Amino acid sequence: MLGPTGHLDTFTRDNLPPFDEWPELLLDGFDYPEYLNAAVELTDRMVEKGFGDRIALIGNGRRRTYKELADWTNRIARALTEDYGLKPGNRVLIRSANNPAMVACWLAATKAGAVVVNTMPMLRAGELAKTIDKAEISMALCDTRLMDELVATAKESAFLTQVIGFDGTANHDAELDRAALNKPVQFEAVRTGRDDVALLGFTSGSTGIAKATMHFHRDLLIIADAYAKEVLAVTPDDVFVGSPPLAFTFGLGGLAIFPLRFGAAATLLEHATPPKMMEIIETYKATICFTAPTAYRAMLAAMDQGKADLSSLRIAVSAGETLPGPVFEEWTTKTGKPILDGIGATEMLHIFISNRLGEAKPYCTGRPLTGYKARIVDEAMNEVPVGTVGRLAVKGPIGCRYLADHRQKDYVRDGWNLTGDSFIQDEDGYFHFAARSDDMIISAGYNIAGPEVEAALLKHEAVLECAVIGVPDEERGHIVQAHVVLADSSQACDALAKLLQEHVKSVIAPYKYPRSIIFTDALPKTESGKIQRFRLKQPTAA
């Protein structure tokens, strides 16, 4: 049963899935009071604990302390409620790149009892309209540098009535900033329930049509109290850096919730290219990095050229794609520091299976976090033997709850969350990624995992990155096709394609080699660095 609510607008609670379609939630060890406001816990509560003078956020040329962040968010929350009529339970869309102002707006809206939908700056009017219609969003907070698409959306929208600009730079010179500037720094946050929806996370689109996942106030704290505490062992001396957008739950956890929960600092980059991240790591002595395997390869190349000092890092967390074995091996060899692979999902809010410090190994995703269970099942939900490829099923304190979506029944079966990934569990209880379930390639009766072929290709020095898919073939049903980005695009030729095919045959079983190789300048990706293989399968991709 759900606990009490502080929402006056009950839209999200009214649109939760029926209880019989929920996953089983394992909440033992995750005890929070009935009334809980996650934003208060990450700001005002941290000041009360003595972190007021410590740095919370770094970005756009400024450092802000926990006291400054608490005051700033209280003022914005007052403006939202007193000047703009925000009511608890209203949905609020935020449109911005990664910067401190976006974090402040998210925290302020959450304090005011809103259900926040963070969005990426790359989204266009048509995409924004779908999000607004799905969540029935009436208010949007937008970095003034990104207003055009949102204003165009509002003109046609049946729901969006207010678009309020904020200054994403450090100048505080926009409508919302000016309204907040005149407010007192005290704000009595809305007494939201721990089971009130605080966040709608829209899926990143690696599998097509987006869905809205619903996460409670308690969930925002659970991911820190589970993964960040157990795996990262975050301390107030840590400095976080990374590339995932805050609009994705992976980025929101890694670049806002985790540092703020433990009194650490977050550095935020609007354009988180590998060179920019390397600069931030050197400047602020960052200790924990969240980014994609491709970026780590770029950092390693810069190290080889003497252009990067990454010695301050104590942990590298790999995001977006499964971590290829060659990247793991090169990183650990050259830096002497751990790189941790893990798997998460928007539906589960963050990582639920991860490698640990001291036991990370290549081609391995790790073990479930404390409080989580995982197993490998077949199509009938029967557990398969150890060492057999099957579907990953997981349970924990957080689980999938889609906003009014018939696909809830696809994701949750018999109380388990089915992530859409194929895995193998070994005799020691470790989980090894095989492929997205829809990326398993059946060719002439053989099951071939695309990521295994990708890892083999990445061992060749000519290959910068690659993606493997199955394409229809009259004789074999499907064949393996590799889309390859070369370190030097001028080398692309039939002779190199044949060389890469022979290379793969020498690394893994010959039947797995890519019978088709397409050289390309870039691979289609989400903003978090996740390769969109479904786009490569579309007829125009080649």
C-alpha positions in Angstrom: 0.0 0.0 0.0 1.1 3.6 -0.7 1.8 5.9 2.2 0.4 9.4 2.7 0.7 12.0 0.0 1.5 15.7 0.0 0.2 16.2 -3.5 -2.8 18.3 -4.3 -2.6 17.4 -8.0 -2.9 13.6 -7.9 -2.2 13.0 -11.6 0.9 10.8 -11.1 -0.6 8.7 -8.3 -3.8 8.3 -10.3 -1.7 7.0 -13.3 0.5 4.5 -11.5 0.1 0.9 -12.8 -2.4 -1.3 -11.0 -0.7 -2.9 -7.9 -1.0 -6.4 -9.5 1.3 -5.2 -12.3 4.0 -3.8 -9.9 7.3 -5.6 -9.4 8.0 -6.9 -5.9 9.8 -4.2 -3.9 12.5 -5.4 -1.5 12.6 -2.5 1.0 14.3 -4.2 3.9 17.2 -2.0 5.0 15.9 1.1 3.2 13.9 2.8 6.0 12.7 6.4 5.5 10.0 8.3 7.3 6.5 8.4 5.9 7.0 12.1 4.9 10.1 12.8 3.0 11.3 15.5 0.6 14.4 14.3 -1.3 15.5 17.9 -2.2 15.5 19.0 1.4 17.7 15.9 2.3 20.2 17.0 -0.3 20.4 20.6 0.6 19.0 22.0 3.9 19.7 18.8 5.8 23.3 18.8 4.6 23.7 22.3 6.0 22.3 21.1 9.3 24.9 18.3 9.3 27.7 20.8 9.1 28.4 20.9 5.4 27.3 24.5 4.8 30.7 25.8 3.9 31.8 22.9 1.7 31.6 23.2 -2.1 28.5 21.5 -3.5 28.5 22.5 -7.2 31.2 23.7 -9.6 30.2 25.0 -13.0 30.2 28.0 -15.4 33.1 29.6 -13.6 31.6 29.5 -10.1 31.8 27.3 -7.0 28.7 27.2 -4.8 28.6 25.9 -1.2 25.9 23.8 0.3 24.6 26.9 2.2 24.5 28.9 -1.0 22.7 26.0 -2.8 20.1 25.6 0.0 19.4 29.4 0.0 19.3 29.5 -3.8 16.9 26.6 -4.1 14.6 28.0 -1.3 14.3 31.3 -3.1 13.4 29.7 -6.4 10.9 27.4 -4.7 9.3 30.4 -3.1 9.1 32.2 -6.5 7.6 29.1 -8.1 4.8 28.8 -5.5 4.2 32.5 -4.7 4.6 34.1 -8.1 3.8 31.3 -10.6 1.2 29.3 -8.6 2.9 25.9 -8.6 0.9 23.3 -6.7 2.2 20.1 -5.2 1.9 17.3 -7.7 2.0 19.6 -10.8 4.5 18.4 -13.4 7.4 20.7 -14.2 9.6 20.3 -17.2 13.2 21.6 -17.1 15.1 22.2 -20.3 18.8 22.8 -19.9 22.3 21.5 -20.4 24.3 20.3 -17.4 24.9 23.3 -15.2 24.4 24.4 -11.6 21.3 26.4 -12.4 19.6 23.3 -13.8 20.4 21.4 -10.6 19.0 24.3 -8.5 15.8 24.4 -10.5 15.3 20.6 -10.1 15.9 20.8 -6.4 13.7 23.9 -6.0 10.8 22.4 -7.9 11.1 19.2 -5.9 11.1 21.2 -2.6 7.9 22.8 -3.9 6.3 19.4 -4.3 6.5 19.2 -8.1 7.0 16.1 -10.2 10.0 17.0 -12.3 10.7 16.0 -15.9 14.3 16.9 -16.8 14.9 17.1 -20.6 17.9 17.4 -22.9 18.8 20.6 -24.9 18.9 18.5 -28.1 15.2 17.7 -28.1 13.1 19.6 -30.7 9.6 20.9 -30.5 8.0 17.7 -31.7 9.8 15.5 -29.2 9.1 18.0 -26.4 5.4 18.0 -27.3 5.2 14.2 -26.9 6.7 14.5 -23.4 4.4 17.3 -22.4 1.3 15.5 -23.6 2.2 12.3 -21.9 2.9 13.9 -18.5 0.3 16.7 -19.0 2.9 19.3 -18.1 1.7 22.9 -17.5 4.9 24.6 -16.4 8.4 24.6 -17.9 11.6 26.1 -16.7 14.0 26.8 -19.5 17.6 28.1 -19.8 17.0 31.3 -21.7 19.6 30.2 -24.3 17.3 27.3 -25.3 13.9 28.9 -25.3 12.9 28.8 -29.0 11.9 25.1 -29.3 9.9 25.2 -26.1 8.1 28.5 -26.9 7.2 26.9 -30.3 5.9 23.8 -28.4 3.8 26.0 -26.0 2.0 27.7 -28.8 0.5 24.4 -30.0 0.2 22.7 -26.6 -3.1 21.9 -24.9 -1.2 21.6 -21.6 1.8 23.9 -21.4 0.7 27.3 -20.2 3.9 28.7 -18.6 7.4 28.8 -20.0 9.7 30.6 -17.4 13.2 31.4 -18.3 16.2 31.0 -16.0 19.8 32.0 -16.5 22.0 28.9 -17.1 25.1 31.0 -16.8 26.4 32.4 -13.6 24.8 35.8 -14.1 21.3 35.2 -12.5 19.8 37.5 -15.1 16.5 36.0 -16.3 12.8 36.1 -15.3 13.0 33.3 -12.7 16.3 34.5 -11.2 14.9 38.0 -10.7 11.7 36.7 -9.1 13.8 34.5 -6.7 16.3 37.3 -5.8 13.7 39.2 -3.8 12.6 36.1 -1.8 13.7 35.2 1.7 16.2 32.3 1.9 13.8 30.3 4.2 11.2 28.0 2.6 9.0 25.5 4.2 9.3 22.6 1.7 6.1 20.7 0.8 5.6 17.7 3.2 5.7 15.1 0.4 5.2 11.4 1.2 8.1 9.0 0.6 5.8 7.3 -1.9 4.9 10.5 -3.8 6.3 10.6 -7.3 9.2 13.1 -7.5 10.6 12.4 -10.9 9.4 11.2 -14.3 12.3 9.7 -16.2 11.7 9.3 -19.9 13.6 6.4 -21.5 16.5 7.3 -23.6 15.2 5.8 -26.8 17.8 3.0 -27.5 14.8 0.8 -28.2 12.4 3.1 -29.9 9.3 4.8 -28.5 10.0 6.5 -25.1 8.1 5.5 -21.9 7.8 7.6 -18.7 9.1 5.9 -15.6 7.8 7.0 -12.2 10.2 7.4 -9.2 9.3 8.3 -5.6 11.1 10.6 -3.2 12.5 7.6 -1.4 13.9 6.2 -4.7 16.1 9.2 -5.2 17.8 8.5 -1.9 17.9 4.8 -2.3 20.2 4.9 -5.3 22.7 6.9 -3.2 22.3 4.8 -0.1 22.7 1.6 -2.2 25.1 2.0 -5.1 27.0 5.2 -4.2 27.6 4.1 -0.6 28.4 0.5 -1.2 30.3 0.6 -4.5 31.8 4.1 -4.7 32.2 4.6 -0.9 31.7 8.3 -1.5 33.3 10.7 1.1 33.0 14.5 1.4 36.4 14.8 -0.2 35.2 13.3 -3.5 34.8 15.5 -6.6 32.5 14.1 -9.4 32.8 14.7 -13.1 31.0 13.1 -16.0 29.3 13.3 -19.4 25.7 11.8 -18.9 23.0 14.5 -19.2 21.2 15.3 -15.9 18.1 14.6 -18.0 18.9 10.9 -17.8 18.5 9.2 -14.4 22.1 7.9 -14.8 23.4 11.5 -15.0 21.1 12.8 -12.3 22.4 10.2 -9.9 26.1 10.3 -10.7 26.4 14.1 -11.1 23.8 15.5 -8.5 22.3 13.0 -6.1 25.4 11.0 -5.2 27.7 13.9 -4.4 25.0 15.9 -2.6 23.9 13.0 -0.5 27.4 12.6 1.0 28.7 16.2 1.1 30.9 15.8 -1.9 31.3 18.2 -4.9 29.9 17.9 -8.4 31.6 19.5 -11.4 29.1 20.2 -14.2 30.0 20.6 -17.9 27.6 21.8 -20.6 29.7 20.2 -23.3 31.3 17.2 -21.7 33.8 16.2 -24.4 36.7 14.1 -23.4 39.2 17.0 -23.6 36.9 19.2 -21.4 36.5 16.4 -18.9 40.3 15.9 -18.8 40.7 19.6 -18.2 38.2 19.5 -15.3 39.8 16.4 -13.8 43.2 18.2 -13.8 41.9 21.5 -12.6 39.6 20.3 -9.7 41.4 17.1 -8.9 38.3 15.1 -9.7 38.2 11.6 -8.0 35.1 9.9 -9.6 34.3 10.0 -13.3 31.1 8.8 -15.1 31.4 8.5 -18.9 31.1 6.1 -21.8 33.8 3.6 -22.9 34.5 5.7 -26.1 35.5 8.7 -23.9 37.8 6.5 -21.8 39.5 5.4 -25.0 40.0 9.1 -26.0 41.4 9.8 -22.5 43.9 6.9 -22.9 45.0 8.2 -26.2 45.6 11.6 -24.7 47.6 10.0 -21.9 49.8 8.3 -24.5 50.5 11.7 -26.0 51.3 13.2 -22.6 48.3 15.5 -22.8 46.3 14.2 -19.8 47.0 13.9 -16.1 44.3 11.6 -14.6 46.2 10.8 -11.4 43.6 12.3 -9.1 40.9 9.8 -10.2 40.3 7.0 -7.8 37.3 5.4 -9.7 36.2 5.4 -13.3 32.6 4.4 -13.8 31.7 3.2 -17.3 28.3 4.3 -18.5 26.0 4.0 -21.5 27.4 0.9 -23.1 28.7 -2.3 -21.6 32.5 -1.9 -21.0 34.5 -3.8 -23.7 37.2 -6.0 -22.2 40.0 -4.3 -24.2 39.1 -0.9 -22.7 39.0 -2.3 -19.2 42.5 -3.9 -19.7 44.1 -0.8 -21.3 42.6 1.5 -18.6 43.8 -0.5 -15.6 47.2 -1.2 -17.2 47.9 2.5 -18.0 46.3 4.3 -15.1 46.6 1.7 -12.3 43.1 2.8 -11.3 39.9 0.7 -11.2 37.3 1.1 -13.9 33.9 -0.2 -12.8 31.3 -1.6 -15.2 27.7 -1.9 -14.1 24.2 -2.1 -15.5 21.3 0.1 -14.7 18.0 1.1 -16.3 15.8 4.1 -16.4 13.0 1.9 -15.0 15.3 0.9 -12.1 16.5 4.6 -11.8 20.2 3.6 -11.6 22.8 0.8 -11.4 21.7 -2.5 -9.7 24.5 -4.9 -10.7 28.1 -3.7 -10.5 31.7 -4.6 -10.2 33.3 -3.7 -6.8 36.6 -2.1 -5.9 39.2 -4.9 -5.6 37.3 -7.5 -7.6 36.6 -5.8 -11.0 37.5 -7.9 -14.0 37.1 -7.6 -17.8 34.0 -8.9 -19.6 32.2 -8.9 -16.3 29.3 -6.7 -15.0 29.6 -7.9 -11.4 27.2 -8.8 -8.7 23.8 -7.4 -7.5 23.9 -4.6 -5.0 23.0 -5.4 -1.4 19.2 -5.4 -1.3 18.8 -6.5 -4.9 18.3 -10.0 -6.4 19.0 -11.1 -10.0 18.6 -14.3 -12.0 18.8 -15.5 -15.6 15.5 -16.9 -17.0 14.0 -18.2 -20.2 10.9 -17.0 -22.0 8.7 -18.9 -19.5 10.5 -17.2 -16.5 12.2 -20.5 -15.5 15.7 -20.0 -14.2 18.3 -21.4 -16.6 21.4 -23.4 -15.7 24.6 -21.6 -14.8 26.6 -20.6 -17.8 23.5 -20.4 -20.1 22.5 -17.2 -21.9 19.1 -16.0 -20.8 17.0 -12.9 -19.9 18.1 -10.8 -17.0 15.4 -10.6 -14.3 16.0 -8.3 -11.2 14.2 -7.3 -8.0 15.2 -4.6 -5.5 13.9 -1.6 -3.5 13.1 0.2 -6.8 11.2 -1.2 -9.8 9.4 -0.4 -13.0 6.3 1.7 -12.8 5.4 3.2 -16.1 3.0 6.2 -16.4 -0.2 4.8 -18.0 1.5 2.4 -20.4 0.4 -1.0 -21.5 4.1 -2.1 -21.8 4.2 -2.3 -18.0 3.2 -6.0 -18.4 6.1 -6.6 -20.7 8.7 -5.2 -18.3 7.3 -6.8 -15.1 6.5 -10.5 -14.9 5.9 -12.5 -11.8 7.2 -9.6 -9.7 10.5 -9.4 -11.6 11.8 -6.6 -13.7 12.9 -7.8 -17.2 15.5 -5.3 -18.4 15.6 -6.5 -22.0 19.2 -7.7 -21.6 20.7 -11.1 -22.2 23.2 -12.3 -19.6 25.1 -15.3 -18.3 25.7 -16.0 -14.6 28.9 -17.9 -13.7 29.5 -20.4 -10.9 30.8 -17.7 -8.6 27.6 -15.7 -8.9 29.0 -13.0 -11.2 26.9 -11.7 -14.1 28.3 -11.3 -17.7 26.6 -9.2 -20.3 25.8 -11.0 -23.6 23.7 -8.6 -25.5 20.5 -6.6 -25.5 17.9 -9.4 -25.9 17.0 -8.0 -29.3 20.7 -7.8 -30.3 21.3 -11.6 -30.0 22.1 -12.7 -33.6 21.0 -16.2 -34.7 23.0 -17.1 -37.8 22.8 -20.5 -39.4 21.6 -21.9 -36.0 24.4 -20.3 -34.0 23.6 -17.7 -31.2 26.1 -14.8 -31.6 26.3 -12.0 -29.1 27.0 -8.7 -30.9 29.1 -7.2 -28.0 31.5 -10.2 -28.1 32.2 -9.5 -31.8 32.6 -5.8 -31.0 35.2 -6.5 -28.3 37.1 -8.6 -30.8 37.1 -5.8 -33.3 38.2 -3.2 -30.7 41.4 -5.3 -30.1 42.6 -4.2 -33.5 44.5 -0.9 -33.5 42.7 0.4 -36.6 39.3 0.4 -34.9 38.2 3.4 -32.9 34.7 2.2 -32.2 32.1 -0.2 -33.6 28.6 -1.6 -33.4 27.5 -5.0 -34.5 24.0 -6.0 -35.6 22.3 -8.9 -37.4 20.9 -8.3 -40.9 18.7 -10.6 -42.8 20.3 -13.2 -45.1 18.5 -15.7 -47.3 21.0 -18.5 -46.7 21.8 -18.1 -43.0 18.7 -16.3 -41.7 20.9 -13.5 -40.4 24.5 -12.6 -40.7 26.8 -10.5 -38.5 27.3 -6.9 -39.8 29.8 -4.6 -38.2 29.6 -0.8 -38.5 33.2 0.4 -37.9 34.6 3.8 -37.1 38.3 3.8 -37.9 41.0 5.7 -36.1 42.1 6.9 -39.5 39.2 7.1 -41.9 41.5 7.3 -44.9 42.4 3.6 -44.4 38.9 2.4 -45.2 39.1 -0.2 -48.1 38.1 -3.7 -48.9 41.5 -5.0 -48.0 41.2 -3.6 -44.4 37.7 -5.1 -44.2 39.1 -8.5 -45.0 42.0 -8.0 -42.5 39.5 -7.2 -39.7 37.4 -10.3 -40.6 40.5 -12.4 -40.2 41.4 -10.7 -37.0 38.1 -11.5 -35.5 38.4 -15.1 -36.5 41.7 -15.3 -34.7 40.3 -13.8 -31.5 36.9 -15.6 -31.1 35.2 -18.6 -32.8 35.4 -18.1 -36.5 31.7 -18.6 -37.1 31.1 -15.3 -35.2 33.1 -13.1 -37.6 31.3 -10.2 -39.4 30.5 -11.2 -42.9 29.6 -7.6 -43.7 31.7 -4.6 -42.6 30.5 -1.1 -43.2 33.0 1.8 -42.6 31.3 4.9 -41.2 32.3 8.3 -39.8 30.1 8.0 -36.7 27.7 5.8 -34.9 24.2 6.9 -33.9 24.1 7.5 -30.1 22.0 8.8 -27.3 23.3 11.8 -25.3 24.6 9.4 -22.6 26.8 7.6 -25.2 24.6 4.6 -25.7 24.8 3.3 -29.3 21.4 3.1 -31.0 21.7 -0.1 -32.8 18.1 -0.1 -33.8 18.9 2.8 -36.0 21.6 0.8 -37.8 19.0 -1.8 -38.6 16.9 0.8 -40.5 17.1 0.6 -44.3 18.7 4.0 -44.6 21.4 3.3 -42.0 23.8 1.8 -44.5 
